[in-house]
Structure formats: structure tokens, C-alpha cells
Amino acid sequence: MNHQKKLTRKEKAELSRQKAEVNKIVLKSDSSKSRIKIYLGLFAAAFGLLIYGSSVNFSYTCDDNTVITSNYIVQKGIRATGEILKTPYRWGYWTNRDELYRPLPLIMFAIEWQLFPNNPLPGHLINILLYGLTGFLLFYFLNRLFANNLMISLAATLLFLAHPVHTEVVANIKSRDEILSLIFGILAITWLIDYFLSGKKRKIILSSISFFLALMSKESALPLLAIMPLTLVVFYNSAIKKSMVTIILPAIAALLYLSVRAAVLDGIVNTREINILDNILVSAPDYLSRLATAVYVLGRYLWLMIYPMHLSMDYSLKEITILPATDYRVLISLAVYLSLTAYSLYAIRKKDIAAYGILFYLITIFISSNLMITIGTIMAERLLYIPSLGLCIAFGAAMQKIFKSSETENSSFFFSGLIKQNIKPIAITSLILLFFLYKTIDRIPVWKDNLTLYASAVHDAPKSARAHFGYAAQIKVLSYDTTQSAEKRNDYLNRSIGEYYKSIEINPAGQEGYKKLAHIYWQKGDTAKAWALNETALKYSFDADALNLKGVMYFAKGQYREAMDMFQQVVDREIVYSEAYKNLSICNGIFGDVDSEILNLRYAVEYEKYSANLPTYYSMLAKAYRKKGDIEKAEIYSAKVHAAGK
């Protein structure tokens, strides 16, 4: 029988001293690694901020008008919060039933408008700061997935932040919905992991609240509900059943969001007729060709992630056309996606991180893939925002596996040691980063204003009817510049006409082009041509602008009854139309109906989208009240004329 030697008092003291030294070293090492983690997280945040810092002085662009500058509800400021929560996404821009419900970014826009009306700088600044925050949170999240491998976590984070497909999301204020949904999504998964490991109930409550806010930012966060149990199974060896039980509360949060959404939109899924300009799939002759074209678009998404050299703000009609199932591009895309799916499903059983990243991409891209539900767009770079994270994770996992990237106990506490241990993955990541940064920095200035954006669009998407239409509209704006010579302004109008005709050539059924051309010819004094083009626009569909212009043309002929009928039709169908109310009030005045004149002018003020028109409306109200004999109110609106004109 072996007897353990009894230690002397001196030996016990020495052993105790050695243990204390070891504990001291471990604590010091842990503290060092924690500091490096914080520094790297802050570096990731600064990286994102520096990339997009130049966009802080950009204008409102693209769809910013639908949610900010032309949205009368948002322009009410913080008092509109209740109305925003009860109405569709673009309700303050139009009164058509929208298929979107994203109240959180709208509430932020409303607060910004109240504090800084018609000033895009705060909006861009907030987008940039949120993107920096995304970098910080993303690094911490990935560091947990990659078992505290700091360099691989940082590489995947920086690739995400530098990827050129994200320029639309950060440089366009409207796309804050994407940024918010990912931030809250990351927090939701992180707190879910904390709950799984600690059992603290407040963590699962925080996770559920964050997931609800992610959905209130944008519905594209919904697939993250499937990512939650997948994360627990792959990285924390959780049983599938236990993982599903863990996400019950976040699932309830998702059901709550879907219930609110259904109540506001009168249904969960798409409730409006999709325009062919938005998504060409609605023109597919059969289900197979619709499906084939959707598969082809998925292939283009994947190619953009790998080689993002040709970017565009527009992929609509006819940049993408309907393809048969036998088209080689469809077959290649299908083969690639089937291979990715097969590999990820096979390798995920081995807790393979690359497989997790691929499944993350496949699951999150599915909601916008048009495979099951036809959404309001055929393709957009912003739709890659959350899915791209999955491919960045897969890249990090590949680097870790190929180069056996690891961090030893000794060197992981020193930055130089981290670099030495990961020199090969760092070198490869650096080359890719340089490529991405070159394209991103080159792409960001495209979003500085609408003229630059649409000029780029006709170059990047020459077959797109919408690109030419948008460019024509921006050139037309230049013709309003009274500091230019009459010859120069007329040249702008002629260039605008040319772009509108290109748009019509691509999409002959596009009534928007005919309507805009009618406005230009009316402005140029060609009444006959303006009337004919406007009638062509009205043949295709009801349009408030076209009816309003028809009323204006009737009015110019002295046919006031016919003009009033046109204006009344506009406000009956499209209540958010201040100019039509103004025109209707003028007709009321002609026929001596002062009460209706005042009422319609008050509506014009209520739904005014462009502050430049307010002084005119206030002046008209002052005159109408004087006509009625209400001098007190006339004086009130006279004072408002001067205040609004400042």
C-alpha cells in the first residue's frame, strides 16, 4: 500500500506560494485578454465609422422621400408615434395599403425631423454610429462562436463591415431598418446564449425584447428565430429539444409582432398588387419560369458576395428578365445552391462552423428570395445585409480550419503573439479587405445626392426603365434653377425628355413616363402634346398626378367645373395630396364657396410635403378668411406666412 509523503510546513508554504503565483498569472492573463478583446471591439467599431464617415454630409436620396421628406406623418414629429404604430410603413406618403410594417425606424425619423427638420446630417450621422456599434457587437458575438479566437473573429467582422454591398444600407438613411434589425438580432442571440449558459431569466427576457425590436425594425429579422436553436446546437452541444424549449419566449415575441402586423395590415403577407417595375416576376407566364428566375437572382446575390465589382441601386425591369428553367445561368445557380445546401446539412452534424455560416446565409436569404412569396422587389443589395453575415462566418471558419488557427495560453495575451500565430489567415484576409475597401470607398460617393445616384444607375443598369426615369426626374429638377440661363434650363428639359422616352421605350406600359412628359410639355407651353401624353398615362391606370394635371389644363381653358371634378377625384382617392386640395380650393373660391375654400386649404397645409409651399398656402388662407370676414384668423395666417418663409 502506497502512503503519500506528509509535507513539511516549509514545503506547504512553498506549494501555497506557487499556487498563488499561478493564480496571479492566470488572472493577469485573463485581464490582458479581456483588454485586448475590448480594444479589438473598439477597433472594429472605429473601422466601420471611418469607412462611412464621408457620408455624413450626403443629402436625402432614393426612398428617403417616402419615409421622411414626403411623409406627412413622420413630419409631425414625436407626437406621431401612436399613429406610426397603427399604420403601414409608407402610410404618410401614400394611402395605398402597404405590405410593410416597420414602425421603429419611422419613430426615429419622426424624432429627428422634430429636432432637425429637413436636415439629413443627423440621419446620416446616426446611421454611421449605428454601423460602428454593429462592428463592436458583431466582434463580441463572433468571438463567442469562434471560441475566443480573436483574430478569426476580427477578420470575419472586418470583412462584413468593409463589404461593398452594404453601401446602400449605410449611405441611405431609409435603410436604417436593416441596421437596426441586425443590431437587435445580434443582441437577441447573444442574450439567448447567456440565458442558456447561466439560466438567468432576465437574459431570456432581454433576448425576447431585442428580437421583438428587431422585427419592429424590419421583418427580415424573422429567420433569426431559426438561427437561435441552431446556434445552441452547434456551439454549445445543446440537444435539439432543449434548444427549441429555450427559444419559446423569443417565439412568443415573434407571434406578438406578427399579430400586431396582421392587425395593422389586415393580414401577415403581401396585401397590395405588385408593380412589374418593382418585381418582374409578376409577369412570369408560369410558375416554373418564375421559380427559375428567382433561382437565377439567388445566383447573382452569391456572385455579388464573392465579386462585388458591378453594383447598382436598381435591378428592376428590364435589368433582370424572365428566364426559362433550361437557361444555363439558372442551372448553374441551382447546382451551386444545391451543393451548398447538401454540404451544410451533412457537415452540420459534426458541428462544423462553416456549415453553420452557410446555413445562416441560406436561412436568412430565403425570406427575400421570392421562392415562396413574391415580395415587393426582384433584387436589391440591401437584402444581403443580414445574410452576408453568414458567409463572413463561413469564411472565418474556413480560415480557422485550413490554417489551424489557434491561440496558445501564452501568446494569446499579447497582440504580437496573436499576429504571429495567425499570419497566413491575416495575410489572406488583408488582401480581400483591400479589394473590398477599394470598391466600397469608390461606391460610397454615388449616394451623395439623387442626381449622382441616378446618373450612376443609368450607367450601372442601362436596361432599367426605373433608372432612366429617375435620372430624367433629377435632370428636370435642374431646370428649376433660375440662376441658370434660359437656354441652359431648356437644355435640361430636353435632356430630361430624352431620358423619359428611354424609360418608355423599355417599358411602353409605364404610365409614369407619359405623365412626366406631359408635365414637361405643359411647362414648355406645348398644350396639345401635354394633353395627348397625359391621356395616354390615364389609359393605363388611375394616377393622382395625371388627374391633377388634367384639372390644371381644364382650368387654363376656363372649364372650371371640369377642373373641379378632376381635383375632387384626386382627393377622393389620394387624400395625401396637398396641391390638389389647393387647386380645389381655388375652384371653390371662383364659385363663391368660401367655407369649402378654407376647408380644402387647411387640408393642403395638413398634408403639405414640401415646406417651400407652406407660405403660399398660409397666404391663401389669410385671404380666404378676410373674404369671409374673420379678420382675427386672417391675421394669424398672415403671421404664419412670414414665419414659414424664414
Secondary structure, DSSP 8 states (H G I E B T S, - for coil): --------HHHHHHHHHHHHHHHHHHHHHHHHHHHHHHHHHHHHHHHHHHHHGGGGG----TTHIIIIIT-TTGGGGGGGHHHHHTS-TTTTT--S--S---HHHHHHHHHHHHHSTT-HHHHHHHHHHHHHHHHHHHHHHHHHHTTT-HHHHHHHHHHHHH-GGGHHHHHSGGGHHHHHHHHHHHHHHHHHHHHHHH--HHHHHHHHHHHHHHHHH-GGGTTHHHHHHHHHHHHH---HHHHHHHTHHHHHHHHHHHHHHHHHHTSSS--S---TTT-GGGG-SSHHHHHHHHHHHHHHHHHHHH-TTS--S---TTTS----TT-HHHHHHHHHHHHHHHHHHHHGGGT-HHHHHHHHHHHHHHTTSSSSS--S-S--GGGGHHHHHHHHHHHHHHHHHHTT----TTGGGSHHHHHHHTHHHHHHHHHHHHHHHHHHHHHGGGGSSHHHHHHHHHHH-TT-HHHHHHHHHHHHHHTT-TTS-HHHHHHHHHHHHHHHHHHHHH-TT-HHHHHHHHHHHHHHT-HHHHHHHHHHHHHH---HHHHHHHHHHHHHTT-HHHHHHHHHHHHHH----HHHHHHHHHHHHHTT-HHHHHHHHHHHHHT---GGGHHHHHHHHHHHHHHHT-HHHHHHHHHHHHHHH-
